[in-house]
Amino acid sequence: MMAKNLIMGAVGALTLTLALSFVNAQDSEAPSTLASDIANLQNEVDTLTGPEKIERATEIVNGMKSTLTSTNEVLERVRTEEQDILKLNCLNEKVAAIKGFVKVGEKSHEELKSAVSAGDKEAEKHHYTLVAIGGEKVGELGEQALVCAGEVLRFSEDTVVDRTIDPNIAEVDPIVIDDNEFDFDLAMERLPELTAFN
């Protein structure tokens, strides 16, 4: 029993240490961004009705599933085409994390439906918050997975080049007589007066 308590205490201390080191590692802008995100989420939770929370949570969970599907497709493409172990490890980590958040999101979505039908406002807020935060994390993980695969550096469309040619420019360069000859004297006349070549 005492050994179990020691282990639990050590795990708790380690978790607290890691959490504090993570918080200290954040840059100075992170707290204000985190605070504004929390405030926005709290405002959203307070203003939505129960059915609106269910509808919004359904959209979020569907988006999470879509991200999981697309990330799995990227993983399979990298596995079959590139066979890069570093990319595969990175993508496997992201897919595993996304699966965990999708599972939590689906469970919280079901619990949210139950809380709305029971009229339990605190449970509604709790489960909607879990779904919303999970949706944000899955979005971030999906972007990180694209970085793992190198997809961020690729362009999906053809490059379009617009060019404008000044109509006052001669079509034929007067210095070039034909493809093989060059009028050196005419070229020297066109140089500015204050050069070392005059």
SVG drawing of the C-alpha trace seen along z (x, -y; Angstrom):
<svg xmlns="http://www.w3.org/2000/svg" viewBox="-34 -62 72 64">
<polyline fill="none" stroke="black" stroke-width="0.4" points="0.0,0.0 2.8,-2.4 4.7,-1.5 1.5,-2.3 1.2,-5.7 4.9,-6.4 4.5,-5.6 1.3,-7.7 3.1,-10.6 6.1,-10.3 3.8,-10.2 2.0,-13.3 5.2,-15.2 6.5,-14.2 3.3,-15.4 3.4,-18.6 7.1,-19.2 6.4,-18.5 3.4,-20.8 5.3,-23.6 8.2,-23.3 5.8,-23.3 4.2,-26.5 7.5,-28.1 8.7,-27.2 5.8,-29.1 6.6,-32.5 5.3,-35.8 2.4,-36.0 1.1,-32.5 -0.7,-33.4 -2.7,-36.2 -3.6,-34.0 -4.6,-31.2 -6.6,-33.6 -8.4,-35.0 -9.1,-31.5 -10.5,-30.5 -12.6,-33.6 -14.0,-33.0 -14.8,-29.4 -16.5,-30.4 -18.5,-33.0 -19.5,-30.5 -20.5,-27.9 -22.6,-30.5 -24.4,-31.9 -25.4,-28.7 -28.5,-26.8 -28.5,-23.1 -29.6,-22.1 -27.1,-24.6 -24.4,-23.0 -25.3,-19.6 -25.4,-20.9 -22.0,-22.7 -20.5,-19.6 -21.7,-17.4 -19.9,-19.7 -16.7,-19.7 -16.7,-15.9 -17.3,-15.4 -14.4,-17.8 -12.3,-15.7 -13.2,-12.5 -12.4,-14.2 -9.0,-15.3 -8.3,-11.7 -9.3,-10.3 -7.1,-12.8 -4.2,-12.3 -4.5,-8.5 -4.4,-9.0 -1.2,-11.0 0.3,-8.3 -0.6,-5.6 0.9,-7.6 4.1,-8.2 4.2,-4.6 3.8,-3.3 5.6,-5.9 8.3,-7.5 9.1,-4.9 10.8,-7.6 11.0,-6.3 11.2,-9.7 8.1,-10.9 6.3,-7.7 7.2,-8.0 6.1,-11.6 2.8,-10.8 2.1,-7.7 2.4,-9.9 0.0,-12.5 -2.5,-9.9 -2.4,-8.2 -3.1,-11.5 -5.9,-12.4 -7.5,-9.0 -7.5,-9.7 -9.1,-13.1 -11.7,-11.7 -12.6,-9.0 -12.9,-11.6 -14.9,-13.9 -17.4,-11.2 -17.9,-10.1 -18.3,-13.7 -20.7,-14.3 -22.9,-11.5 -22.7,-12.7 -23.6,-16.2 -26.8,-14.8 -27.7,-13.1 -27.0,-16.2 -29.1,-18.4 -32.0,-16.0 -31.7,-15.8 -31.4,-19.6 -28.0,-19.4 -26.4,-22.8 -23.1,-22.1 -22.7,-18.7 -23.6,-20.5 -20.9,-23.1 -18.3,-20.4 -18.9,-18.1 -19.3,-20.8 -16.0,-22.3 -14.3,-18.9 -15.6,-18.6 -14.5,-22.1 -11.0,-21.8 -10.6,-18.4 -11.6,-19.9 -9.0,-22.6 -6.3,-20.1 -7.2,-17.8 -6.9,-20.8 -3.5,-21.6 -2.4,-17.9 -3.6,-17.7 -1.5,-20.7 1.5,-19.2 1.0,-15.9 1.1,-17.8 4.4,-19.4 5.7,-15.9 4.9,-14.7 6.3,-17.7 2.9,-18.5 3.1,-22.2 5.9,-22.8 3.9,-21.5 1.7,-23.5 -1.6,-22.1 -2.1,-24.3 -0.1,-25.3 1.9,-28.5 0.4,-31.5 2.8,-34.1 1.5,-37.5 3.8,-39.6 3.4,-43.0 5.6,-44.1 6.1,-47.8 4.8,-48.6 7.6,-51.2 10.3,-48.5 11.5,-47.6 10.8,-44.1 14.3,-43.8 17.3,-44.9 19.1,-47.4 22.5,-46.3 22.1,-42.7 22.4,-42.6 21.4,-39.0 21.7,-35.9 25.5,-35.7 26.6,-39.3 26.7,-42.1 27.3,-45.8 29.9,-46.6 30.3,-50.3 26.5,-50.9 26.6,-49.2 29.4,-51.5 27.6,-54.6 24.6,-53.7 26.6,-53.5 26.2,-56.3 28.7,-59.1 30.3,-58.7 31.5,-55.1 35.1,-53.9 34.5,-52.5 34.2,-55.9"/>
</svg>
